[in-house]
Amino acid sequence: MQAIADDVGVSRARIQQILAARGEVVAAALEVRKQRRADKRFSETEEFWAHHGVTIEALANQGQSKQLILDRFALLFPELDQAVIQAALDRSGITFSKLRDPQHFPDAALELGVWYVLGLHLEVDSDRGAALASMDFDEARLLRDALEQRGFSREQIAEILAVAIDAREFAATSACSLSKAKHDQLRRPTVVAQGDGQGLHPWPADSQTVMKRLGNGYWTEAMVRIGLVANEGGRSRGLLLFSEDSYPRALEKYVNDRGVVGATTSYDDYDAWRRREYRDGRTWPSAMAIRNRFGSWSSAMRSTAGAVTGAPSTAAPLTRDAGLGAKMLPVVAEEMQRRLQAIRGIERPAERDAEVREFLKSYAGNFEIDRRAWLREMILLDPRAVARRLAPSAPKLDKKLRDALSAAPPDLGAALTDRYLDRTLSTGGIANSDGWLSPAVQAQLDALSPLSFALYEVLRAARNLVTHDSEESRVRMREALEAAAALDAEFRYQRPITERNILGWLSSGDQGRLRRIAEVMPDIWRAMTVAEAVHRAEV
């Protein structure tokens, strides 16, 4: 405007007066300029989409949000106008995934919130020493991070963790339930103490969040999923009621399953068995419901022919047609083929990754449970196992375990707890049996190839990564891959360790690597089946 005033020899103010008097002309000129800018933006948007549209559609199909795609372009194409990219995405007609609310906390922190509330309900003493031994560090760190964001002190966090972990340990050996109303009542003081929480969602989460994220909208399912006994007064899914024959069928299956592994039956053990059945997709009445149905737990046991009510004899092996290994080998091989075939038929990367994730969780997770049952069965069926384990040459025993084994008769129920067996089997590699097996039986497990040992650790690390995506799980994944790559170059991995990268890498190349780490499981069961045969010949 000043340049125009200088050209015609008048002031800038006079130019403004003239233009104001001719407002319609100015408005029209502005409209023309606006249209030209719009046409230019449209042309730039069209050109951008021609170059990148296919990639954007693929990213959207993988579940990427609009903001994440914008961030990708800002990182790799900083010269491109973000407004053009935004306009192209807005006009694409694609429905992008929404970013997860950053104010929420991970599932591990959500579950520990329920355990903390249960601890308040049970008034458990917070034993930090006991919690230290049984703490899942990945879960604890996720909760710590969430609580620090909400202003909790280190001392408060330590107290909360001890209560939550001790409550979970207590529930592992005792039938515990928590109603939705009691949960919301007991969480309230902790929530109120957080104030506005800097705009973050308060911890522990309310019952609606717990139901939505852990129970598909149902409180009972959420409780069963984390390992609590279903509250009989709670709302079941839809109008589902157990039929009259569900109770004897549940007892029959429970007694048969426990008989296979030579374990005793009990009220508390039934609910632990029931929780595992639920994870495998089978739902049975709770121990409380069965007790109410038959009048007492003893009456329920008497109603089932062949119920195993006493400890197995160590004088002679239990009668059986085949060991657990021989039974599980075809089951595991069939599951592997079926699941891999299903994964191969999925075209969309996001859906395929989700299926691989669930396969790793269930395939490796179920093996850890079944392997525990296998070792327990091998010990219970061996009359010399206790003496072998008490021998001076055997690995060192803690006082509690030694006392249980030195009792007359040995208290194998107190010794062979799930917690002890899980700790034993999670350390020392796939062949570790903590000195319980005879040298000849142990040799069958030790005969597995070094590559089988390494690939099993890759499988375990991958399961841990997709279950607890943390720095520790990523380090463990990297170490497992490096060990496998030292034996087989196919497992050389150079990209960053992320859940998405690992899932895609495992299933790429016609599922080559995924199949190989999955095939190690039938190999292990074959070795365990041979070990059973040697064991049977010895006893």
C-alpha positions as CSV (number, residue, x, y, z in Angstrom):
1,M,0.0,0.0,0.0
2,Q,2.9,2.4,0.7
3,A,4.4,1.6,-2.7
4,I,1.1,2.7,-4.3
5,A,1.1,5.9,-2.4
6,D,4.7,6.7,-3.4
7,D,3.9,6.0,-7.0
8,V,1.0,8.4,-7.3
9,G,2.4,11.0,-4.9
10,V,-0.3,10.9,-2.1
11,S,-0.2,9.7,1.5
12,R,-0.8,6.2,2.6
13,A,-3.9,7.4,4.5
14,R,-5.4,8.8,1.3
15,I,-4.9,5.5,-0.5
16,Q,-6.8,3.8,2.4
17,Q,-9.7,6.3,2.0
18,I,-10.0,5.6,-1.7
19,L,-9.9,1.9,-1.2
20,A,-12.6,2.1,1.5
21,A,-14.8,4.1,-0.8
22,R,-14.6,1.3,-3.3
23,G,-15.1,-1.6,-0.8
24,E,-17.0,-3.8,-3.3
25,V,-14.0,-3.8,-5.6
26,V,-11.7,-4.7,-2.8
27,A,-13.9,-7.5,-1.6
28,A,-14.1,-8.9,-5.1
29,A,-10.3,-8.7,-5.4
30,L,-9.9,-10.5,-2.0
31,E,-12.3,-13.2,-3.1
32,V,-10.3,-13.7,-6.3
33,R,-7.1,-13.9,-4.3
34,K,-8.8,-16.4,-1.9
35,Q,-10.0,-18.6,-4.7
36,R,-6.5,-18.6,-6.3
37,R,-5.0,-19.7,-3.0
38,A,-7.7,-22.4,-2.7
39,D,-7.0,-23.6,-6.2
40,K,-3.3,-23.7,-5.5
41,R,-3.9,-25.7,-2.3
42,F,-6.2,-28.1,-4.2
43,S,-3.5,-28.6,-6.8
44,E,-0.8,-29.2,-4.1
45,T,-3.1,-31.6,-2.3
46,E,-3.8,-33.6,-5.4
47,E,-0.1,-33.8,-6.2
48,F,0.7,-34.9,-2.7
49,W,-1.9,-37.6,-2.8
50,A,-0.7,-38.9,-6.1
51,H,2.7,-39.5,-4.6
52,H,1.7,-40.7,-1.1
53,G,-1.9,-41.8,-1.2
54,V,-1.2,-45.6,-1.5
55,T,1.2,-45.4,1.5
56,I,-1.2,-43.5,3.6
57,E,-4.0,-46.0,2.9
58,A,-1.7,-48.8,3.9
59,L,-0.7,-47.0,7.2
60,A,-4.4,-46.4,8.0
61,N,-5.2,-50.1,7.4
62,Q,-2.4,-51.0,9.9
63,G,-4.3,-48.9,12.5
64,Q,-2.2,-45.7,12.3
65,S,-3.9,-42.5,13.5
66,K,-4.1,-39.3,11.5
67,Q,-1.7,-37.6,13.9
68,L,0.9,-40.4,13.7
69,I,0.8,-40.2,9.9
70,L,1.3,-36.4,10.1
71,D,4.2,-37.0,12.5
72,R,5.8,-39.5,10.0
73,F,5.8,-36.9,7.2
74,A,7.1,-34.2,9.5
75,L,10.0,-36.5,10.3
76,L,10.9,-37.8,6.9
77,F,9.6,-34.9,4.6
78,P,10.1,-31.7,6.6
79,E,10.0,-29.7,3.4
80,L,6.3,-30.5,2.8
81,D,3.7,-28.1,4.0
82,Q,1.9,-29.7,7.0
83,A,-1.3,-27.8,6.0
84,V,-1.3,-29.5,2.6
85,I,-0.8,-33.0,4.3
86,Q,-3.6,-32.2,6.7
87,A,-5.9,-31.1,3.9
88,A,-5.1,-34.3,1.9
89,L,-5.9,-36.5,4.9
90,D,-9.1,-34.6,5.6
91,R,-10.3,-35.0,2.1
92,S,-9.2,-38.7,1.7
93,G,-12.4,-40.1,3.2
94,I,-10.4,-42.6,5.3
95,T,-11.5,-43.4,8.8
96,F,-8.3,-43.3,10.8
97,S,-7.8,-45.0,14.1
98,K,-8.0,-42.8,17.2
99,L,-5.0,-42.3,19.4
100,R,-5.4,-44.1,22.7
101,D,-6.1,-41.6,25.4
102,P,-2.7,-40.8,26.9
103,Q,-4.3,-40.1,30.2
104,H,-5.2,-43.8,30.8
105,F,-2.8,-46.2,32.3
106,P,-1.7,-49.6,30.9
107,D,-3.5,-52.9,31.7
108,A,-0.8,-53.9,34.2
109,A,-1.5,-50.7,36.3
110,L,-5.2,-51.3,35.9
111,E,-5.0,-54.9,37.2
112,L,-2.7,-53.9,40.1
113,G,-5.3,-51.3,41.0
114,V,-7.9,-54.1,41.5
115,W,-5.4,-56.1,43.5
116,Y,-4.7,-53.0,45.7
117,V,-8.4,-52.5,46.4
118,L,-8.7,-56.2,47.2
119,G,-5.8,-55.8,49.7
120,L,-7.7,-53.0,51.3
121,H,-10.8,-55.1,51.5
122,L,-8.9,-58.1,53.0
123,E,-6.8,-55.7,55.2
124,V,-3.6,-57.5,54.3
125,D,-0.4,-56.5,55.9
126,S,1.9,-54.9,53.4
127,D,5.0,-57.2,53.6
128,R,7.6,-55.5,51.3
129,G,10.0,-58.3,51.7
130,A,7.5,-60.9,50.4
131,A,6.5,-58.6,47.6
132,L,10.1,-58.1,46.6
133,A,10.5,-61.9,45.9
134,S,7.3,-62.2,43.9
135,M,7.1,-58.9,42.2
136,D,6.8,-58.7,38.4
137,F,9.2,-55.9,37.8
138,D,7.7,-54.9,34.4
139,E,4.3,-54.5,35.9
140,A,5.6,-52.7,39.0
141,R,7.5,-50.2,36.9
142,L,4.4,-49.5,34.8
143,L,2.4,-48.8,37.9
144,R,5.2,-46.7,39.4
145,D,5.3,-44.5,36.3
146,A,1.5,-44.1,36.3
147,L,1.5,-43.2,40.0
148,E,4.4,-40.7,39.8
149,Q,2.5,-38.9,37.1
150,R,-0.4,-38.6,39.5
151,G,1.8,-37.1,42.3
152,F,2.3,-40.2,44.5
153,S,5.5,-40.2,46.6
154,R,8.0,-43.0,46.4
155,E,7.0,-44.1,49.9
156,Q,3.3,-44.2,48.9
157,I,4.1,-46.2,45.7
158,A,6.1,-48.7,47.7
159,E,3.2,-49.2,50.1
160,I,0.7,-49.6,47.3
161,L,2.8,-52.1,45.5
162,A,3.3,-54.2,48.6
163,V,-0.4,-54.3,49.3
164,A,-1.3,-55.1,45.7
165,I,1.3,-57.9,45.3
166,D,0.6,-59.4,48.7
167,A,-3.1,-59.5,48.0
168,R,-2.5,-61.2,44.6
169,E,-0.2,-63.8,46.4
170,F,-2.9,-64.4,49.0
171,A,-5.6,-64.9,46.3
172,A,-3.4,-67.5,44.6
173,T,-4.0,-69.8,47.5
174,S,-7.3,-68.7,48.9
175,A,-10.7,-68.2,47.2
176,C,-11.2,-64.4,47.1
177,S,-13.9,-62.3,45.4
178,L,-14.5,-58.5,45.2
179,S,-17.9,-57.0,44.3
180,K,-18.2,-54.0,42.0
181,A,-19.8,-51.9,44.8
182,K,-17.1,-52.8,47.3
183,H,-14.4,-51.9,44.7
184,D,-15.8,-48.5,44.0
185,Q,-16.3,-47.8,47.7
186,L,-12.7,-48.7,48.7
187,R,-11.0,-46.9,45.9
188,R,-12.7,-43.6,46.7
189,P,-10.3,-42.3,49.4
190,T,-7.3,-42.9,47.1
191,V,-9.0,-41.1,44.3
192,V,-10.0,-38.2,46.4
193,A,-6.5,-37.8,47.7
194,Q,-5.3,-37.3,44.1
195,G,-7.3,-34.1,43.7
196,D,-7.6,-33.2,40.0
197,G,-4.6,-35.3,39.2
198,Q,-3.3,-32.8,36.7
199,G,-6.2,-33.8,34.4
200,L,-5.2,-37.5,34.5
201,H,-7.6,-40.3,35.0
202,P,-7.6,-41.2,38.7
203,W,-6.1,-44.5,39.9
204,P,-7.4,-47.1,40.8
205,A,-9.8,-47.0,37.8
206,D,-13.5,-47.1,38.4
207,S,-15.5,-50.3,38.0
208,Q,-16.8,-49.2,34.5
209,T,-13.2,-48.9,33.2
210,V,-12.3,-52.3,34.7
211,M,-15.3,-53.9,33.2
212,K,-14.7,-52.4,29.8
213,R,-11.0,-53.1,29.5
214,L,-10.7,-56.4,31.3
215,G,-14.1,-58.0,31.2
216,N,-15.8,-57.1,27.8
217,G,-18.2,-55.0,29.8
218,Y,-18.8,-57.6,32.6
219,W,-17.5,-57.3,36.1
220,T,-17.5,-61.1,36.7
221,E,-15.4,-61.7,33.6
222,A,-12.9,-59.0,34.6
223,M,-12.5,-60.6,38.0
224,V,-12.1,-64.1,36.6
225,R,-9.6,-62.9,34.0
226,I,-7.2,-61.5,36.7
227,G,-7.5,-64.6,38.9
228,L,-10.3,-63.8,41.4
229,V,-13.3,-66.0,42.1
230,A,-16.4,-64.7,40.4
231,N,-18.8,-63.0,42.8
232,E,-21.9,-65.1,42.9
233,G,-24.1,-62.0,43.4
234,G,-22.6,-60.3,40.3
235,R,-24.1,-60.0,36.9
236,S,-23.3,-62.8,34.5
237,R,-23.0,-62.4,30.8
238,G,-26.5,-61.9,29.4
239,L,-28.9,-64.4,31.0
240,L,-26.3,-67.3,31.0
241,L,-27.2,-69.8,33.7
242,F,-25.5,-73.2,34.2
243,S,-27.6,-76.2,33.4
244,E,-28.3,-78.8,36.0
245,D,-25.7,-81.2,34.5
246,S,-23.0,-78.6,34.4
247,Y,-22.2,-79.2,38.1
248,P,-21.4,-83.0,37.9
249,R,-19.7,-82.5,34.5
250,A,-17.5,-79.8,36.1
251,L,-16.6,-82.1,39.0
252,E,-15.9,-85.0,36.7
253,K,-13.5,-83.1,34.5
254,Y,-11.8,-81.5,37.5
255,V,-11.2,-84.8,39.2
256,N,-10.0,-86.4,36.0
257,D,-7.6,-83.5,35.2
258,R,-6.1,-83.6,38.7
259,G,-5.9,-87.4,38.6
260,V,-3.8,-87.2,35.4
261,V,-1.1,-85.2,37.3
262,G,-1.5,-87.1,40.6
263,A,-2.7,-84.0,42.5
264,T,-5.1,-83.8,45.3
265,T,-8.5,-82.1,45.1
266,S,-9.7,-79.3,47.3
267,Y,-12.2,-76.4,47.3
268,D,-9.4,-73.8,46.7
269,D,-7.7,-75.9,44.1
270,Y,-10.9,-76.3,42.2
271,D,-11.2,-72.5,41.7
272,A,-7.6,-72.3,40.5
273,W,-8.4,-75.1,38.0
274,R,-11.5,-73.3,37.0
275,R,-9.6,-70.0,36.3
276,R,-7.3,-71.9,33.9
277,E,-10.3,-73.5,32.2
278,Y,-11.8,-70.1,31.7
279,R,-8.6,-68.8,30.1
280,D,-8.8,-71.7,27.7
281,G,-12.4,-70.8,26.8
282,R,-14.3,-73.2,29.0
283,T,-16.6,-71.9,31.8
284,W,-17.7,-73.9,34.8
285,P,-19.6,-73.2,38.0
286,S,-17.6,-71.7,40.8
287,A,-16.5,-73.7,43.9
288,M,-19.0,-71.7,45.9
289,A,-21.8,-72.6,43.5
290,I,-20.9,-76.3,43.6
291,R,-20.8,-76.3,47.4
292,N,-24.2,-74.6,47.5
293,R,-25.6,-77.1,45.0
294,F,-24.4,-80.2,46.9
295,G,-24.6,-78.8,50.5
296,S,-20.9,-79.1,51.2
297,W,-17.6,-79.6,49.3
298,S,-17.3,-83.2,50.7
299,S,-20.7,-84.1,49.4
300,A,-19.8,-82.8,46.0
301,M,-16.6,-84.9,46.0
302,R,-18.6,-88.0,47.1
303,S,-21.0,-87.5,44.2
304,T,-18.2,-88.1,41.7
305,A,-17.0,-91.6,41.3
306,G,-13.3,-92.0,41.4
307,A,-12.6,-88.7,43.0
308,V,-9.0,-88.3,44.1
309,T,-9.2,-87.1,47.7
310,G,-5.8,-88.1,49.1
311,A,-2.2,-87.5,48.4
312,P,-0.8,-89.9,45.8
313,S,1.3,-92.7,47.1
314,T,5.0,-92.5,46.6
315,A,5.4,-96.3,47.0
316,A,4.3,-97.1,43.4
317,P,3.5,-95.2,40.3
318,L,-0.1,-94.2,39.6
319,T,-1.8,-96.2,37.0
320,R,-2.1,-94.4,33.7
321,D,-2.2,-95.1,30.0
322,A,0.1,-92.3,29.0
323,G,2.0,-89.5,30.6
324,L,1.1,-85.9,30.2
325,G,3.8,-85.4,27.6
326,A,2.4,-88.1,25.3
327,K,-1.0,-86.6,25.6
328,M,0.1,-83.0,25.0
329,L,2.3,-83.7,22.0
330,P,-0.4,-84.2,19.4
331,V,-2.5,-81.5,21.0
332,V,0.2,-78.9,20.8
333,A,1.2,-79.9,17.2
334,E,-2.4,-79.6,16.1
335,E,-2.8,-76.2,17.7
336,M,0.4,-74.9,16.1
337,Q,-0.7,-76.0,12.6
338,R,-4.2,-74.6,13.1
339,R,-3.1,-71.2,14.4
340,L,-0.4,-70.7,11.9
341,Q,-2.8,-71.6,9.1
342,A,-5.2,-69.1,10.4
343,I,-2.5,-66.4,10.5
344,R,-1.5,-67.1,7.0
345,G,-5.0,-66.4,5.8
346,I,-5.1,-62.9,7.2
347,E,-4.3,-60.2,4.6
348,R,-4.5,-57.0,6.6
349,P,-1.2,-56.4,8.5
350,A,-2.9,-55.0,11.6
351,E,-5.2,-57.9,11.9
352,R,-2.4,-60.4,11.3
353,D,-0.2,-58.8,14.0
354,A,-3.1,-59.0,16.4
355,E,-3.5,-62.7,15.7
356,V,0.2,-63.3,16.1
357,R,0.2,-61.5,19.4
358,E,-2.6,-63.7,20.7
359,F,-0.9,-66.8,19.4
360,L,2.3,-65.9,21.2
361,K,0.5,-65.2,24.5
362,S,-1.6,-68.4,24.5
363,Y,0.8,-70.8,22.9
364,A,3.8,-70.0,25.1
365,G,1.6,-69.2,28.2
366,N,-0.2,-72.5,28.1
367,F,3.0,-74.4,27.7
368,E,4.4,-72.8,31.0
369,I,1.3,-74.1,32.8
370,D,1.4,-77.5,31.2
371,R,5.1,-77.8,31.8
372,R,4.5,-77.1,35.5
373,A,1.9,-79.9,35.6
374,W,4.3,-82.2,33.8
375,L,7.1,-81.7,36.3
376,R,4.7,-82.1,39.2
377,E,3.5,-85.4,37.7
378,M,7.0,-86.7,37.2
379,I,7.9,-86.0,40.8
380,L,4.7,-87.5,42.3
381,L,5.1,-90.7,40.3
382,D,8.7,-91.2,41.4
383,P,9.1,-92.9,44.8
384,R,12.8,-91.9,44.9
385,A,12.2,-88.2,44.0
386,V,12.1,-86.9,47.6
387,A,15.3,-88.7,48.6
388,R,17.0,-87.5,45.5
389,R,16.0,-83.9,46.2
390,L,17.2,-84.1,49.8
391,A,20.6,-85.5,48.9
392,P,23.6,-83.3,49.7
393,S,24.6,-83.2,46.0
394,A,21.2,-81.8,45.0
395,P,20.6,-78.0,44.6
396,K,20.3,-76.1,47.8
397,L,16.8,-76.1,49.4
398,D,15.3,-73.2,51.4
399,K,14.2,-74.1,55.0
400,K,10.4,-74.2,54.1
401,L,10.9,-76.6,51.3
402,R,13.3,-78.8,53.2
403,D,11.0,-79.0,56.2
404,A,8.1,-80.0,53.9
405,L,10.1,-82.8,52.3
406,S,11.6,-84.0,55.6
407,A,8.2,-84.4,57.2
408,A,6.8,-87.9,57.8
409,P,5.3,-88.5,55.3
410,P,6.7,-85.8,53.0
411,D,4.3,-82.9,52.4
412,L,4.6,-82.8,48.7
413,G,1.5,-80.5,48.5
414,A,3.3,-77.8,50.5
415,A,6.5,-78.3,48.5
416,L,5.2,-78.5,45.0
417,T,3.3,-75.2,44.9
418,D,2.7,-73.4,41.6
419,R,4.8,-70.6,42.8
420,Y,7.8,-72.8,43.5
421,L,7.5,-74.7,40.2
422,D,7.0,-71.5,38.2
423,R,10.1,-70.0,39.7
424,T,12.1,-73.2,39.0
425,L,11.0,-73.5,35.4
426,S,11.5,-69.9,34.6
427,T,15.2,-70.0,35.4
428,G,18.0,-72.2,34.2
429,G,16.7,-72.9,30.7
430,I,14.1,-75.4,29.3
431,A,15.8,-78.5,30.8
432,N,16.0,-77.2,34.4
433,S,14.2,-79.5,36.9
434,D,15.9,-78.3,40.1
435,G,17.4,-81.8,40.8
436,W,14.1,-83.7,41.0
437,L,14.6,-86.0,38.0
438,S,17.0,-88.9,37.8
439,P,20.1,-88.5,35.7
440,A,18.7,-90.8,33.0
441,V,15.5,-88.9,32.8
442,Q,17.2,-85.5,33.0
443,A,19.5,-86.6,30.1
444,Q,16.5,-86.7,27.7
445,L,15.8,-83.0,28.3
446,D,19.5,-82.1,28.2
447,A,19.6,-83.8,24.7
448,L,17.7,-81.0,23.1
449,S,19.8,-79.1,20.7
450,P,21.4,-75.7,21.6
451,L,19.3,-74.1,18.9
452,S,16.1,-75.5,20.4
453,F,17.1,-73.9,23.8
454,A,17.8,-70.6,22.0
455,L,14.6,-70.6,20.0
456,Y,12.5,-71.4,23.1
457,E,14.0,-68.3,24.7
458,V,13.1,-66.3,21.6
459,L,9.5,-67.5,22.0
460,R,9.4,-66.7,25.7
461,A,10.9,-63.3,25.1
462,A,8.4,-62.5,22.3
463,R,5.5,-63.5,24.6
464,N,7.0,-61.3,27.3
465,L,7.3,-58.4,24.9
466,V,3.7,-58.5,23.7
467,T,2.5,-58.9,27.3
468,H,4.6,-56.3,29.0
469,D,6.1,-53.9,26.4
470,S,8.9,-52.3,28.6
471,E,12.6,-51.5,28.4
472,E,13.3,-54.7,30.3
473,S,11.3,-56.9,27.9
474,R,13.0,-55.2,24.9
475,V,16.4,-55.9,26.3
476,R,15.4,-59.5,27.0
477,M,14.1,-59.8,23.4
478,R,17.4,-58.4,22.0
479,E,19.5,-60.8,24.1
480,A,17.4,-63.8,23.0
481,L,17.7,-62.9,19.3
482,E,21.4,-62.4,19.6
483,A,21.8,-65.8,21.2
484,A,19.7,-67.4,18.4
485,A,21.5,-65.5,15.7
486,A,24.9,-66.9,16.9
487,L,23.5,-70.3,16.0
488,D,21.4,-69.5,13.0
489,A,21.8,-66.4,10.8
490,E,18.1,-66.3,10.0
491,F,17.5,-64.8,13.4
492,R,19.9,-61.9,12.9
493,Y,17.9,-58.8,13.6
494,Q,19.1,-55.2,13.1
495,R,15.9,-53.1,13.5
496,P,14.8,-51.4,16.7
497,I,13.0,-53.7,19.2
498,T,9.3,-52.8,19.2
499,E,6.3,-55.0,19.5
500,R,5.1,-54.0,16.0
501,N,8.6,-54.6,14.4
502,I,9.0,-58.0,16.1
503,L,5.5,-59.2,15.1
504,G,6.0,-58.2,11.5
505,W,9.5,-59.7,11.3
506,L,8.4,-63.0,12.8
507,S,5.5,-63.5,10.4
508,S,7.3,-62.2,7.3
509,G,8.8,-64.5,4.7
510,D,5.9,-67.0,4.7
511,Q,6.0,-67.2,8.5
512,G,9.4,-68.8,8.4
513,R,10.7,-67.5,11.7
514,L,7.3,-67.6,13.5
515,R,7.0,-71.3,12.4
516,R,10.5,-72.2,13.6
517,I,10.0,-70.8,17.1
518,A,6.6,-72.4,17.3
519,E,8.0,-75.8,16.2
520,V,10.4,-75.9,19.1
521,M,7.4,-76.6,21.4
522,P,6.5,-80.0,19.8
523,D,10.3,-80.8,19.9
524,I,10.3,-80.1,23.7
525,W,7.2,-82.2,24.2
526,R,8.8,-85.1,22.3
527,A,11.8,-84.9,24.6
528,M,9.5,-84.9,27.6
529,T,7.6,-87.9,26.2
530,V,10.9,-89.8,25.9
531,A,11.7,-88.8,29.4
532,E,8.4,-90.2,30.6
533,A,9.3,-93.6,29.0
534,V,12.6,-93.7,30.7
535,H,11.0,-92.6,34.0
536,R,8.3,-95.3,33.7
537,A,11.0,-97.9,33.1
538,E,12.9,-96.8,36.2
539,V,10.0,-96.8,38.6
